[in-house]
Amino acid sequence: MIGTTLTAPYPYPHRRRRPARLLVALPVLALLWLPTPALADLRLCNRMSYVIDVAIAIEEGGNAATRGWFRVDPGQCNAVVQGDLKADQLYVHVRALPLYGAAPAPAAGHADFCISDMNFLIPGAKRCRAGHKLTRFVEIKPSDTDKGSTAYLAEDAKDNYDDEQARLAGLQRLLTVAGYDATPIDGVPGKKTEAALAQFLKDRGLPSDAPTSPNFFNTLIEAARVPTGPGFSWCNETPHAVMAALGVEEKGGIVTRGWYRVAPGTCVKPDLRGAVRKLYSFAEAVDADGRPVLRGDKPLAWSGGTALCTRESKFELSDHKDCAAGGLGSAGFVTVDLGGAKSSAVVRFRE
């Protein structure tokens, strides 16, 4: 695998500003509020499309203790407390894995308690010590089920997944992060999801029943963190969304295509047509409104010395002789050598 790290900022030629784009934000955490029973074997069930780590806070008589982290895969439940539990209030704090780029968080929490980045148990969780940090938690009111007290964690209280839908949405999201287009992430089976999953299994040499394995989320997580297999990938190691474009040599010329959104902490593997040995890459960081992120008076961009045409909206262009005359913009693309047909290359965006 060829690894290319592009460090920004540095200027690129003849850039033309693009209008704001709609950027997809990570969802907020919503809790399904249910009656509070006597608590035994407290379970937390993940009906989100993210693999999450959960911390719990138990408050009784004015004192509070926190404990974490408990990993819960989409569509799965995890027992975080076994046996009878006495508590005045129960709270949770949820974080998604860093590869998603950001963690789902409550829009408005109910209390602040101490946590640690690593696994922890903090008896006096209202006053933080060295190595701890104060974090907002959301109160939960579990319901009594035949498997114990259960609280469900959801992305949006108005549009909840069931367990099966959450699992599929979680697979769709990780496939997309790993560079396989399984959108839309909706928990609904479809041809794009089937094609993305089939290609992933083929690239990894996995059997057709691998998705039913309890460890399949681990396989997807590893793929999202370290892109493998033939082809080309962009990996965004910045806290900003990055809009990328590529150019490939076709029919004696260069065809540019864009734009591809690379979320923070994720990788994207664009679909390359045919055997590509060399391509061209350009990318820039954008803010939540789609405007270029600036460093000083220059955009935060990853570019090179080959000037090729672009367009403000989605494009596929083959004529690069006079971009301005055609009402187009242009940008400086960096050359990426893929080598042989089974070779791979990764361009990593870093500041």
C-alpha positions as CSV (number, residue, x, y, z in Angstrom):
1,M,0.0,0.0,0.0
2,I,1.2,3.5,-0.8
3,G,0.7,6.0,1.9
4,T,0.6,9.7,1.2
5,T,0.2,12.2,3.9
6,L,-0.8,15.7,2.8
7,T,-0.2,18.4,5.3
8,A,-2.0,21.8,5.0
9,P,-2.1,24.6,4.6
10,Y,-0.4,25.7,1.5
11,P,-1.8,27.7,-1.4
12,Y,-3.3,26.2,-4.6
13,P,-3.8,28.1,-7.9
14,H,-6.9,29.6,-9.4
15,R,-9.4,28.4,-6.8
16,R,-13.0,29.5,-7.3
17,R,-15.2,29.7,-4.2
18,R,-18.1,27.2,-4.1
19,P,-21.4,27.9,-2.4
20,A,-22.4,26.5,1.0
21,R,-23.3,22.8,0.9
22,L,-25.6,20.8,3.1
23,L,-23.3,18.9,5.5
24,V,-24.8,15.9,7.3
25,A,-24.3,16.3,11.1
26,L,-24.2,13.4,13.5
27,P,-27.5,12.9,15.3
28,V,-28.2,13.8,18.9
29,L,-28.9,11.2,21.5
30,A,-32.6,10.6,22.3
31,L,-33.8,8.4,25.1
32,L,-37.0,6.4,25.1
33,W,-38.6,7.5,28.3
34,L,-40.4,4.6,30.1
35,P,-41.8,4.0,33.6
36,T,-39.3,3.4,36.4
37,P,-39.5,-0.1,38.0
38,A,-37.5,-1.8,40.7
39,L,-34.1,-2.1,39.1
40,A,-32.4,-5.5,38.6
41,D,-29.8,-6.4,35.9
42,L,-29.8,-3.0,34.3
43,R,-29.4,-3.3,30.5
44,L,-28.7,-0.6,28.0
45,C,-29.9,-1.3,24.4
46,N,-28.4,0.5,21.4
47,R,-30.9,1.5,18.8
48,M,-28.6,3.9,17.1
49,S,-26.5,3.4,13.9
50,Y,-23.3,3.9,15.8
51,V,-21.1,1.5,17.9
52,I,-21.0,3.3,21.2
53,D,-19.3,3.4,24.5
54,V,-21.6,4.2,27.5
55,A,-20.8,5.5,31.0
56,I,-23.4,5.3,33.7
57,A,-23.9,7.5,36.8
58,I,-25.8,6.3,39.9
59,E,-27.1,8.9,42.3
60,E,-28.5,8.2,45.7
61,G,-28.9,10.4,48.8
62,G,-27.0,13.2,47.2
63,N,-23.9,11.0,46.4
64,A,-23.0,9.8,42.9
65,A,-20.7,7.2,41.4
66,T,-19.8,6.7,37.7
67,R,-18.5,3.8,35.8
68,G,-17.5,3.2,32.2
69,W,-17.0,2.2,29.5
70,F,-19.5,-0.3,28.2
71,R,-19.4,-1.0,24.5
72,V,-22.8,-1.6,22.9
73,D,-23.1,-2.5,19.2
74,P,-26.1,-1.3,17.1
75,G,-29.1,-3.5,17.7
76,Q,-27.6,-5.1,20.8
77,C,-28.0,-4.8,24.6
78,N,-25.4,-4.9,27.3
79,A,-25.9,-5.6,31.0
80,V,-24.1,-2.7,32.8
81,V,-25.3,-3.6,36.4
82,Q,-26.1,-7.1,37.6
83,G,-28.4,-7.7,40.6
84,D,-30.7,-5.3,42.5
85,L,-29.8,-1.7,42.2
86,K,-30.9,1.1,44.6
87,A,-30.7,4.5,43.1
88,D,-32.6,7.8,43.2
89,Q,-31.6,8.6,39.6
90,L,-29.8,6.9,36.8
91,Y,-27.9,8.7,34.1
92,V,-25.9,7.8,31.0
93,H,-23.2,9.5,28.9
94,V,-22.7,8.2,25.3
95,R,-19.7,8.5,23.0
96,A,-19.2,7.1,19.6
97,L,-16.0,5.6,18.4
98,P,-13.5,8.3,17.1
99,L,-13.6,6.9,13.6
100,Y,-17.0,8.4,13.1
101,G,-15.5,11.9,13.5
102,A,-17.7,13.0,16.4
103,A,-19.8,11.5,19.1
104,P,-23.6,11.7,19.3
105,A,-24.4,13.9,22.3
106,P,-27.5,15.0,24.1
107,A,-28.9,18.3,23.1
108,A,-29.5,19.1,26.7
109,G,-28.3,16.9,29.6
110,H,-29.6,16.7,33.1
111,A,-26.5,16.5,35.4
112,D,-22.7,16.8,35.3
113,F,-20.5,14.0,36.6
114,C,-16.8,13.0,36.4
115,I,-15.5,10.5,33.9
116,S,-12.1,9.4,32.5
117,D,-11.1,8.7,28.9
118,M,-10.0,5.1,29.9
119,N,-12.1,2.5,31.8
120,F,-13.0,3.9,35.2
121,L,-14.9,3.6,38.4
122,I,-15.3,6.9,40.3
123,P,-17.0,6.7,43.7
124,G,-17.3,10.5,44.3
125,A,-18.2,11.6,40.9
126,K,-19.4,15.1,41.5
127,R,-15.9,16.5,42.3
128,C,-13.3,15.6,39.7
129,R,-9.7,14.8,40.5
130,A,-6.6,14.8,38.3
131,G,-7.2,12.7,35.2
132,H,-11.0,13.1,35.4
133,K,-13.2,15.6,33.6
134,L,-16.7,16.8,34.2
135,T,-19.2,15.7,31.5
136,R,-22.9,16.1,30.9
137,F,-25.1,13.0,31.5
138,V,-28.7,12.4,30.5
139,E,-31.2,10.8,33.0
140,I,-32.8,7.5,32.1
141,K,-35.9,5.8,33.4
142,P,-35.6,2.1,32.6
143,S,-38.6,-0.2,32.1
144,D,-39.1,-3.6,33.6
145,T,-38.7,-6.5,31.1
146,D,-38.4,-10.2,31.4
147,K,-34.6,-9.7,31.0
148,G,-34.3,-7.1,33.7
149,S,-34.5,-3.3,33.7
150,T,-33.9,-1.9,30.3
151,A,-33.3,1.5,28.8
152,Y,-33.1,2.1,25.0
153,L,-30.7,4.6,23.5
154,A,-31.9,6.1,20.2
155,E,-30.7,8.8,17.7
156,D,-34.0,10.6,17.3
157,A,-37.1,10.2,19.5
158,K,-39.3,10.9,16.4
159,D,-37.8,8.2,14.2
160,N,-36.6,5.2,16.2
161,Y,-35.0,2.0,14.9
162,D,-36.0,-1.4,16.2
163,D,-33.1,-3.8,17.0
164,E,-32.9,-5.2,13.5
165,Q,-33.1,-1.8,11.8
166,A,-30.4,-0.4,14.2
167,R,-28.0,-3.3,13.3
168,L,-28.5,-2.8,9.6
169,A,-28.1,1.0,9.9
170,G,-24.9,0.4,11.9
171,L,-23.5,-1.9,9.2
172,Q,-24.5,0.7,6.6
173,R,-22.7,3.5,8.5
174,L,-19.5,1.5,9.0
175,L,-19.4,0.3,5.4
176,T,-19.8,3.9,4.3
177,V,-17.0,5.1,6.6
178,A,-14.8,2.3,5.2
179,G,-15.3,3.6,1.7
180,Y,-18.2,1.4,0.5
181,D,-21.3,3.4,-0.5
182,A,-24.2,1.9,1.5
183,T,-26.2,5.1,1.7
184,P,-28.8,6.1,2.7
185,I,-28.1,5.1,6.3
186,D,-31.7,4.2,7.1
187,G,-31.8,0.6,8.4
188,V,-33.7,-0.5,5.3
189,P,-32.3,-3.3,3.0
190,G,-31.6,-2.3,-0.5
191,K,-29.5,-3.0,-3.6
192,K,-26.8,-0.4,-2.7
193,T,-26.4,-1.9,0.8
194,E,-26.2,-5.4,-0.7
195,A,-23.7,-4.4,-3.3
196,A,-21.5,-2.5,-0.8
197,L,-21.6,-5.5,1.6
198,A,-20.8,-8.0,-1.2
199,Q,-17.9,-5.9,-2.4
200,F,-16.5,-5.6,1.2
201,L,-16.7,-9.3,1.7
202,K,-15.0,-9.9,-1.6
203,D,-12.2,-7.4,-0.9
204,R,-11.6,-9.0,2.5
205,G,-11.9,-12.6,1.4
206,L,-14.7,-13.2,3.9
207,P,-17.5,-15.8,3.5
208,S,-21.0,-14.8,2.7
209,D,-22.3,-15.6,6.2
210,A,-19.6,-13.3,7.9
211,P,-22.2,-10.5,8.6
212,T,-24.0,-12.8,10.9
213,S,-20.9,-13.3,13.1
214,P,-21.0,-11.5,16.5
215,N,-17.5,-10.1,15.7
216,F,-18.5,-8.6,12.3
217,F,-18.7,-5.1,13.8
218,N,-15.1,-5.5,14.9
219,T,-14.2,-6.4,11.3
220,L,-15.9,-3.3,10.0
221,I,-14.3,-1.1,12.6
222,E,-10.9,-2.3,11.6
223,A,-11.6,-1.7,8.0
224,A,-12.8,1.8,8.7
225,R,-9.6,2.6,10.7
226,V,-7.2,1.1,8.2
227,P,-8.4,1.0,4.6
228,T,-7.1,-2.1,2.7
229,G,-7.6,-3.8,-0.6
230,P,-6.8,-2.5,-4.0
231,G,-7.8,1.0,-5.0
232,F,-7.5,4.6,-3.6
233,S,-8.8,6.1,-0.4
234,W,-8.9,9.5,1.3
235,C,-8.6,9.5,5.1
236,N,-9.5,12.7,7.0
237,E,-7.4,13.1,10.2
238,T,-8.6,16.6,10.9
239,P,-11.6,17.8,12.9
240,H,-13.1,19.4,9.8
241,A,-15.2,18.0,7.0
242,V,-13.2,17.8,3.8
243,M,-14.6,18.1,0.2
244,A,-12.4,16.2,-2.3
245,A,-12.2,15.8,-6.1
246,L,-10.2,13.4,-8.2
247,G,-8.9,13.2,-11.7
248,V,-8.2,10.0,-13.6
249,E,-6.6,9.4,-17.0
250,E,-9.3,8.2,-19.5
251,K,-9.2,8.1,-23.3
252,G,-6.0,10.0,-23.6
253,G,-7.0,12.8,-21.3
254,I,-7.9,13.6,-17.6
255,V,-11.4,13.4,-16.3
256,T,-12.1,15.2,-13.0
257,R,-15.0,14.3,-10.7
258,G,-16.3,15.8,-7.5
259,W,-17.3,16.4,-4.9
260,Y,-16.7,13.7,-2.3
261,R,-17.4,14.5,1.3
262,V,-14.9,13.0,3.8
263,A,-16.1,13.4,7.4
264,P,-13.7,14.0,10.2
265,G,-12.0,10.8,11.4
266,T,-13.3,8.8,8.4
267,C,-12.0,7.4,5.1
268,V,-13.7,7.4,1.7
269,K,-12.9,5.0,-1.2
270,P,-14.2,6.6,-4.5
271,D,-15.3,4.3,-7.2
272,L,-12.6,4.1,-9.9
273,R,-13.5,2.9,-13.4
274,G,-11.2,0.4,-14.9
275,A,-7.5,-0.1,-14.1
276,V,-6.2,3.2,-12.9
277,R,-2.4,3.5,-12.4
278,K,-2.2,7.3,-11.7
279,L,-4.8,9.8,-10.5
280,Y,-5.0,13.4,-9.3
281,S,-6.4,14.6,-6.0
282,F,-7.5,17.9,-4.6
283,A,-9.3,18.6,-1.3
284,E,-10.2,21.5,1.0
285,A,-11.6,21.7,4.5
286,V,-15.1,23.3,5.0
287,D,-17.0,24.5,8.0
288,A,-20.5,23.6,9.0
289,D,-21.9,26.0,6.5
290,G,-19.8,24.7,3.6
291,R,-17.4,27.6,3.6
292,P,-13.7,27.1,3.3
293,V,-11.8,26.8,6.6
294,L,-9.1,29.4,6.6
295,R,-5.6,29.4,8.1
296,G,-4.6,33.0,8.1
297,D,-5.8,34.3,4.8
298,K,-5.5,31.0,3.0
299,P,-7.9,28.1,2.7
300,L,-7.0,24.9,4.4
301,A,-6.4,22.7,1.4
302,W,-4.4,19.8,0.1
303,S,-3.3,20.4,-3.5
304,G,-0.5,20.1,-6.0
305,G,0.8,21.6,-9.2
306,T,-1.5,20.2,-11.9
307,A,-4.2,22.7,-12.7
308,L,-7.5,21.0,-13.6
309,C,-11.1,22.3,-14.0
310,T,-13.7,22.0,-11.3
311,R,-17.2,23.3,-10.8
312,E,-19.1,24.7,-7.8
313,S,-21.6,21.8,-7.8
314,K,-21.3,18.1,-8.6
315,F,-19.2,17.7,-11.8
316,E,-17.5,15.4,-14.3
317,L,-15.2,17.3,-16.7
318,S,-12.8,16.3,-19.4
319,D,-11.8,19.6,-21.1
320,H,-9.2,21.5,-19.1
321,K,-7.8,23.8,-21.7
322,D,-9.4,27.0,-20.6
323,C,-11.5,26.6,-17.4
324,A,-12.4,30.3,-17.0
325,A,-13.7,30.5,-20.6
326,G,-16.1,27.7,-19.9
327,G,-17.4,29.3,-16.7
328,L,-15.5,26.8,-14.6
329,G,-13.1,27.1,-11.7
330,S,-9.8,25.4,-11.4
331,A,-7.7,23.9,-8.7
332,G,-4.2,22.5,-8.3
333,F,-4.3,18.7,-8.1
334,V,-1.6,16.5,-6.5
335,T,-0.5,13.4,-8.5
336,V,-0.9,10.0,-6.8
337,D,0.8,7.0,-8.3
338,L,-1.3,3.8,-7.8
339,G,1.3,1.4,-9.3
340,G,-0.2,-1.9,-10.6
341,A,-3.8,-2.9,-10.9
342,K,-3.9,-4.5,-7.5
343,S,-2.0,-1.7,-5.7
344,S,-3.5,0.7,-3.3
345,A,-2.9,4.2,-2.1
346,V,-4.2,6.3,0.8
347,V,-4.1,10.1,0.9
348,R,-4.4,11.3,4.5
349,F,-5.5,14.8,5.3
350,R,-3.6,16.4,8.3
351,E,-3.0,19.9,9.4
